[in-house]
């Protein structure tokens, strides 16, 4: 019997509809989309359609979508692309301390290139204070990059307000929405976003493909160089099968959005209630309301979560803790939220998905309850 999969924030399985859509482009439709002949036209048409589908989910124009090799590449293109394009105007970037490494490490690299970065703190829920953002903006600020949803806690940042502050001050705003696209509404105009990152494997598409929304009129310098693919911003022959799959994933998300939100929110809340019945001292990490509908990050105080989770092979989930030199260190996200080590080391991220059932969460709650209780 396979373990109950509760790690959808790490990656999602390919949706059957996505596999069916991409198969012809792994078999008979092999043409280069840049070729002008029959074989190239078929794949070019497929890329065009996929671009329209991604744009529909974000409520933007198709020509504002740039296909990439994944979310990490999209973040690099957005942040470095803005930094290098605008470095004559300013060298200051604003981010926050619970960003994904795909943002934090880009910012740290840019600090070695003469840029300065402000890393804003978060509150006990992992949320950035918009007043801190406003205070950090200076006449040298060229970019604010704040994630939409945290990958560990699911906390949703006030991106609309942050994007509004950025626009008011003539600063570009990028949001890493890899965790939120397909789970909640992500219309770029509602978010005041100039740039937005998507990763296909977070919404039932394949790994190794993603997209970057670039608002029309925003100047970027490419981070890789070659031919003029993707508006000159991402050279290299397109991964047609992957791009087609991402387009289908976005189409499914658009069609199923309300159903997914209702289904996952209901399961998540029931899951937490079940855990509370088994382990009354269990604690919720992240914002109680402003978070992803599928994400339940909980702490069992005084429990070594990585060790305990490893002893339950029937559950596939994750913790934010890491082992260094034989010692457990708590999640940097929970540490940034000023959680004590006893709580941080007892944290487990339980992320649900399209295929999760009530039977899954009942079994998982029972297993966690038996193994994670101090009694």
C-alpha positions as CSV (number, residue, x, y, z in Angstrom):
1,X,0.0,0.0,0.0
2,X,1.4,3.4,-1.0
3,X,1.9,6.0,1.7
4,X,-0.6,8.8,2.0
5,X,0.9,11.7,0.0
6,X,0.8,15.0,1.9
7,X,3.7,16.8,0.3
8,X,1.9,18.7,-2.6
9,X,3.8,21.9,-1.8
10,X,7.0,20.0,-2.7
11,X,5.7,18.8,-6.0
12,X,2.5,17.5,-7.5
13,X,1.8,14.4,-9.6
14,X,1.1,15.0,-13.2
15,X,-2.6,15.3,-13.8
16,X,-3.9,12.6,-16.2
17,X,-5.3,15.3,-18.5
18,X,-1.9,17.0,-18.6
19,X,-0.2,13.7,-19.6
20,X,-2.7,13.2,-22.4
21,X,-2.2,16.7,-23.7
22,X,1.6,16.5,-23.8
23,X,2.0,13.0,-25.2
24,X,1.7,13.9,-28.9
25,X,4.6,16.4,-28.4
26,X,6.8,13.6,-27.0
27,X,5.9,11.3,-29.9
28,X,5.0,12.6,-33.3
29,X,5.1,16.4,-33.0
30,X,8.9,16.9,-32.8
31,X,9.4,20.0,-34.9
32,X,11.3,23.1,-33.8
33,X,8.8,25.9,-33.1
34,X,11.2,28.4,-34.8
35,X,11.1,26.4,-38.1
36,X,8.9,27.8,-40.8
37,X,7.8,24.5,-42.3
38,X,4.9,22.2,-41.5
39,X,6.6,20.4,-38.6
40,X,7.6,23.7,-36.9
41,X,4.2,25.2,-37.4
42,X,2.5,22.5,-35.5
43,X,4.7,23.0,-32.4
44,X,4.6,26.8,-32.8
45,X,0.8,26.7,-32.7
46,X,1.0,24.6,-29.5
47,X,3.3,27.1,-27.8
48,X,1.0,29.9,-28.8
49,X,-2.0,28.1,-27.3
50,X,-0.1,27.3,-24.1
51,X,0.9,31.0,-23.8
52,X,-2.7,32.0,-24.1
53,X,-3.8,29.5,-21.4
54,X,-1.2,30.7,-18.9
55,X,-2.2,34.3,-19.6
56,X,-5.8,33.4,-19.0
57,X,-5.1,32.1,-15.5
58,X,-3.2,35.3,-14.7
59,X,-5.6,37.6,-16.5
60,X,-2.9,39.2,-18.6
61,X,-1.9,39.4,-22.3
62,X,-0.2,36.3,-23.9
63,X,2.7,38.4,-25.0
64,X,3.5,39.1,-21.3
65,X,4.3,35.4,-20.7
66,X,7.9,34.2,-21.0
67,X,8.5,30.4,-20.7
68,X,11.4,29.3,-18.6
69,X,13.0,26.1,-17.3
70,X,11.2,26.4,-14.0
71,X,10.4,28.7,-11.1
72,X,14.1,29.2,-10.0
73,X,15.0,30.3,-13.5
74,X,12.0,32.7,-13.6
75,X,13.1,34.2,-10.3
76,X,16.6,34.7,-11.5
77,X,15.4,36.3,-14.7
78,X,13.1,38.6,-12.9
79,X,15.4,39.8,-10.1
80,X,18.7,39.9,-12.0
81,X,17.0,41.1,-15.2
82,X,15.6,44.1,-13.4
83,X,18.8,44.7,-11.3
84,X,21.0,44.8,-14.4
85,X,18.6,46.8,-16.5
86,X,18.1,49.5,-13.9
87,X,21.5,49.6,-12.1
88,X,22.2,53.1,-13.5
89,X,19.1,54.4,-11.8
90,X,19.6,52.6,-8.4
91,X,21.1,49.6,-6.7
92,X,18.6,48.8,-3.9
93,X,16.4,45.8,-3.7
94,X,13.8,44.9,-1.0
95,X,12.8,41.4,0.0
96,X,12.0,39.5,3.2
97,X,13.6,36.8,5.2
98,X,11.2,33.9,4.7
99,X,11.6,33.9,0.9
100,X,12.4,30.7,-0.9
101,X,16.2,30.2,-1.6
102,X,15.5,30.8,-5.2
103,X,14.9,34.4,-4.3
104,X,17.2,34.8,-1.2
105,X,20.3,33.4,-2.9
106,X,19.8,35.5,-6.0
107,X,19.7,38.6,-3.7
108,X,22.8,37.4,-1.9
109,X,24.6,37.0,-5.2
110,X,23.6,40.5,-6.3
111,X,25.1,41.9,-3.0
112,X,28.5,40.7,-4.3
113,X,27.8,42.7,-7.5
114,X,27.4,46.1,-5.9
115,X,23.7,45.9,-5.0
116,X,22.3,46.5,-1.6
117,X,19.4,44.4,-0.3
118,X,17.0,45.0,2.6
119,X,15.7,41.8,4.2
120,X,12.5,42.7,6.0
121,X,11.3,40.8,9.1
122,X,8.0,39.0,9.5
123,X,5.5,38.7,12.3
124,X,4.5,35.6,14.3
125,X,2.4,34.5,11.4
126,X,5.2,34.9,8.8
127,X,3.7,38.1,7.3
128,X,5.5,41.2,6.2
129,X,4.3,44.5,7.6
130,X,3.5,46.9,4.8
131,X,4.7,49.8,6.9
132,X,8.2,48.2,6.9
133,X,8.1,48.0,3.2
134,X,7.1,51.7,2.9
135,X,9.9,52.7,5.3
136,X,12.5,50.7,3.4
137,X,11.9,52.3,0.0
138,X,14.5,54.9,-0.9
139,X,15.4,56.9,-4.0
140,X,17.8,54.0,-4.9
141,X,15.2,51.3,-4.7
142,X,14.5,49.6,-8.1
143,X,12.8,46.4,-7.1
144,X,10.7,44.8,-4.4
145,X,10.4,41.0,-4.5
146,X,8.0,39.4,-2.0
147,X,6.5,36.0,-2.4
148,X,2.8,35.5,-2.7
149,X,2.6,32.4,-0.5
150,X,5.1,30.8,1.8
151,X,6.0,27.3,0.8
152,X,6.1,26.0,4.4
153,X,3.3,27.7,6.3
154,X,1.1,28.8,3.3
155,X,0.9,32.3,4.7
156,X,-0.3,34.8,2.0
157,X,1.6,38.1,1.9
158,X,-0.3,41.4,1.4
159,X,1.0,41.6,-2.2
160,X,-1.7,43.9,-3.4
161,X,-0.8,46.5,-0.9
162,X,3.0,46.0,-1.4
163,X,2.6,46.2,-5.2
164,X,0.6,49.4,-4.7
165,X,3.4,50.9,-2.6
166,X,5.9,49.9,-5.2
167,X,3.8,51.5,-8.1
168,X,3.2,54.7,-6.1
169,X,7.0,55.0,-5.6
170,X,8.0,54.1,-9.2
171,X,9.5,50.8,-8.1
172,X,9.0,47.5,-9.8
173,X,7.3,44.7,-7.9
174,X,8.0,41.0,-8.4
175,X,6.2,38.1,-6.6
176,X,7.2,34.5,-6.5
177,X,3.8,32.9,-6.9
178,X,5.1,29.3,-7.5
179,X,3.1,28.1,-4.5
180,X,-0.1,30.0,-5.1
181,X,-0.8,29.8,-8.8
182,X,-3.5,27.2,-9.3
183,X,-4.4,27.2,-5.6
184,X,-5.9,30.7,-5.2
185,X,-6.8,33.6,-7.6
186,X,-3.6,35.2,-9.0
187,X,-4.7,38.0,-11.3
188,X,-1.7,40.2,-11.8
189,X,-3.7,43.4,-11.9
190,X,-5.3,42.6,-8.5
191,X,-1.8,42.0,-7.1
192,X,-0.2,45.1,-8.7
193,X,2.5,42.8,-10.0
194,X,5.0,43.8,-12.6
195,X,6.6,40.3,-12.6
196,X,5.3,37.0,-11.4
197,X,6.9,33.5,-11.2
198,X,5.2,30.2,-12.0
199,X,6.5,26.7,-11.6
200,X,4.6,24.0,-13.5
201,X,5.3,21.1,-11.1
202,X,3.4,22.9,-8.3
203,X,0.1,22.8,-10.3
204,X,0.1,19.2,-11.7
205,X,2.5,19.9,-14.5
206,X,6.0,18.5,-15.2
207,X,9.2,19.5,-13.5
208,X,11.7,21.6,-15.6
209,X,9.3,24.2,-17.0
210,X,7.9,27.4,-15.7
211,X,6.9,30.9,-16.7
212,X,7.6,34.5,-15.9
213,X,4.9,37.2,-16.3
214,X,6.5,40.4,-17.4
215,X,4.2,43.4,-17.5
216,X,4.3,45.1,-20.9
217,X,6.8,48.0,-20.8
218,X,9.0,46.5,-18.1
219,X,12.7,46.3,-19.3
220,X,14.7,43.2,-18.4
221,X,18.2,42.2,-19.4
222,X,18.4,38.4,-20.2
223,X,20.5,36.3,-17.8
224,X,21.5,33.9,-20.5
225,X,22.4,34.7,-24.1
226,X,21.8,33.1,-27.4
227,X,19.1,33.4,-30.1
228,X,16.0,35.5,-29.8
229,X,13.5,33.1,-28.3
230,X,10.8,34.2,-25.8
231,X,11.1,37.9,-26.7
232,X,14.8,37.8,-26.5
233,X,14.7,37.1,-22.8
234,X,15.1,33.3,-22.7
235,X,17.2,31.9,-25.5
236,X,17.0,28.2,-26.5
237,X,14.5,26.0,-28.3
238,X,11.3,25.8,-26.3
239,X,10.5,22.6,-24.3
240,X,7.3,22.1,-26.3
241,X,5.9,19.2,-24.4
242,X,6.6,20.9,-21.1
243,X,5.1,24.2,-22.3
244,X,2.0,22.4,-23.6
245,X,1.7,20.7,-20.2
246,X,2.0,23.9,-18.3
247,X,-0.7,25.4,-20.5
248,X,-3.0,22.5,-19.8
249,X,-2.3,22.7,-16.1
250,X,-3.3,26.4,-16.1
251,X,-6.4,25.7,-18.1
252,X,-7.4,23.0,-15.5
253,X,-6.7,25.4,-12.6
254,X,-8.8,28.1,-14.2
255,X,-11.7,25.6,-14.7
256,X,-11.4,24.0,-11.2
257,X,-10.4,27.0,-9.1
258,X,-13.5,27.3,-7.0
259,X,-13.9,23.6,-6.6
260,X,-10.3,23.2,-5.5
261,X,-10.4,26.0,-3.0
262,X,-13.6,24.7,-1.4
263,X,-12.5,21.0,-1.4
264,X,-9.0,21.7,0.0
265,X,-10.1,24.3,2.6
266,X,-12.7,21.8,3.9
267,X,-10.2,19.0,4.1
268,X,-7.5,21.1,5.7
269,X,-9.8,22.4,8.4
270,X,-11.1,18.9,9.1
271,X,-7.6,17.6,9.3
272,X,-6.6,20.1,11.9
273,X,-9.7,19.4,13.9
274,X,-8.8,15.6,13.9
275,X,-5.3,16.3,15.0
276,X,-6.5,18.5,17.8
277,X,-8.7,15.6,19.0
278,X,-5.7,13.2,19.1
279,X,-3.1,15.8,20.3
280,X,-4.8,18.7,22.1
281,X,-1.5,20.6,22.4
282,X,-0.9,20.7,18.6
283,X,-0.2,24.3,17.4
284,X,-0.9,25.9,14.0
285,X,2.0,27.7,12.3
286,X,1.2,30.5,9.9
287,X,-1.7,32.8,9.5
288,X,-5.0,31.2,10.7
289,X,-7.0,32.7,7.8
290,X,-4.7,34.3,5.2
291,X,-3.0,31.2,3.9
292,X,-3.2,28.7,1.1
293,X,-6.3,26.4,1.3
294,X,-4.2,23.3,1.0
295,X,-1.5,24.0,3.6
296,X,-1.5,22.8,7.2
297,X,1.8,23.5,9.1
298,X,1.5,22.3,12.7
299,X,3.8,21.8,15.6
300,X,3.9,19.1,18.2
301,X,5.9,20.9,21.0
302,X,8.6,18.8,22.5
303,X,8.6,16.2,19.7
304,X,11.5,15.7,17.3
305,X,9.3,15.8,14.1
306,X,11.9,14.6,11.6
307,X,12.7,11.6,13.7
308,X,9.1,10.7,14.4
309,X,8.0,11.3,10.8
310,X,10.7,8.9,9.6
311,X,9.1,6.2,11.8
312,X,5.8,6.5,10.0
313,X,6.3,5.1,6.5
314,X,2.6,5.3,5.8
315,X,2.8,9.1,5.5
316,X,4.8,11.1,3.0
317,X,5.2,14.6,4.4
318,X,8.0,17.0,5.2
319,X,9.4,19.2,7.9
320,X,11.4,22.4,7.6
321,X,14.1,21.1,10.0
322,X,17.5,20.1,8.8
323,X,20.2,17.9,10.3
324,X,23.7,19.5,10.5
325,X,26.6,17.6,12.0
326,X,24.2,15.3,13.8
327,X,22.1,18.0,15.3
328,X,18.6,19.1,14.3
329,X,18.1,22.7,13.4
330,X,14.6,24.2,13.1
331,X,13.1,25.6,9.9
332,X,14.6,29.1,9.1
333,X,11.0,30.1,8.3
334,X,9.7,29.3,11.8
335,X,12.9,30.8,13.3
336,X,12.2,34.0,11.5
337,X,8.7,33.9,13.0
338,X,10.4,33.9,16.4
339,X,9.1,30.5,17.3
340,X,10.9,28.7,20.1
341,X,13.1,25.7,19.2
342,X,10.8,23.2,21.0
343,X,8.0,24.3,18.7
344,X,10.1,24.7,15.5
345,X,11.6,21.2,15.8
346,X,8.2,19.7,16.3
347,X,6.8,21.2,13.0
348,X,5.4,19.2,10.2
349,X,4.1,20.5,6.8
350,X,1.0,18.7,5.6
351,X,0.1,19.9,2.2
352,X,-3.0,18.5,0.4
353,X,-3.9,18.3,-3.2
354,X,-6.3,17.4,-6.0
355,X,-6.3,13.7,-5.2
356,X,-6.4,13.9,-1.4
357,X,-9.5,12.3,0.2
358,X,-11.2,12.3,3.6
359,X,-10.0,8.8,4.1
360,X,-6.4,10.0,3.6
361,X,-6.6,12.7,6.2
362,X,-8.4,10.4,8.7
363,X,-5.7,7.8,8.4
364,X,-2.9,10.4,8.6
365,X,-4.4,12.1,11.6
366,X,-4.7,8.8,13.4
367,X,-1.1,7.8,12.7
368,X,0.2,11.3,13.6
369,X,-1.9,11.3,16.7
370,X,-0.5,8.0,17.9
371,X,3.1,8.8,17.2
372,X,3.3,12.5,18.0
373,X,1.5,12.6,21.3
374,X,3.6,13.2,24.5
375,X,1.2,11.0,26.4
